[in-house]
Amino acid sequence: MKFFVDTADVAEIRSLAETGLVDGVTTNPSLIAKSGRKIAEVIAEICSITPGPVSAEVTATEFEPMLAEGRYLRGIAANVAVKVPLTEAGLRTCRALSDEGTQVNVTLCFSAAQALLAAKAGATFISPFVGRLDDIATDGMRLIADIVQIYRNYPNLKTEVLVASIRHPIHLVESAKLGAHVATLPPAVIRQLLKHPLTDSGLAAFLADWRKTGQSIL
Ligand code: G3P
């Protein structure tokens, strides 16, 4: 499973990239706004930190301007994946950009039917938002299960399931059990993944016993 970081905070991305756990980055207009920086500048810097796909989202809503924005964003760096919303114009743009060899991440997916359309439009990634479904008492993980099942029936579909809107480690674990290809994780959730109190207490006990030996390895 590939881990993407869901943020436009460059300091967070640099810190997590040093762990070797980062396979890419996803941003969206809200995350860019939160960064307080110009999109071209911050996306260029993020693309210089990680060689993996870096999602940069268009903000136009009609096909022609959306395609123009996507071509501009793709021109920022070779590893830009253009993010388009799951709308008719978004799917038209996805098809056009995909045919030009551009990676496309189709976002704001909330149904299996939408995910099938995105795959037919040549999406590189489909981003179903599990957390926002959970937020309205709908089972987000059920959507992941349905998408993975549908895609598995058609081996010619190359779209990767990129689980988004992840709220906690269980979303990640359940997505991995279902066979999703990618998870995009807020920095805080990535850090939660490795924490376990028994690891901490076990390490403390090992080191306490080691200190009693009076020896050192080097
Ligand atoms: O960036 C796409 C998605 O991960 C955002 O999810 O619900 O945390 O805004 P959310």
Boltz pocket constraint, residues with backbone or C-beta under 6 A from the ligand:
constraints:
  - pocket:
      binder: B
      contacts: [[A, 6], [A, 26], [A, 27], [A, 28], [A, 129], [A, 131], [A, 132], [A, 164], [A, 165], [A, 166], [A, 184]]
      max_distance: 6.0
